[in-house]
Amino acid sequence: MSMDPATLMAIAAMAVVTWCTRVAGLWLVRYVPLTGRGAAALEAVPAAVLMSVIAPMVFLTGPAETIAAAITLFAAFRLPLMAAVIVGVGAVVALRLLLG
């Protein structure tokens, strides 16, 4: 297998640009006062990103994963985060064994 130098340069350039955008965002947010709606919007970003990753798994996979997601959601309201994760993983494993 050989790699074209132009391809490697393109990949490296994309990595540098991606890194620069992340660093620039962190640098710029220091100079912008965030209060009210802006702060609330930034606080909601991690949950929105997490849901965009989880939602396809919940709705586009089998019944074991969908049921396990519901169990995990219920556990997350009652238990600490790590315990909810353990319950979720255990639910997926058990339901996959039971449902096939």
Secondary structure, DSSP 8 states (H G I E B T S, - for coil): ----HHHHHHHHHHHHHHHHHHHHHHHHHTTS---THHHHHHHHHHHHHHHHHHHHHHHHS-HHHHHHHHHHHHHHHHS-HHHHHHHHHHHHHHHHHHH-
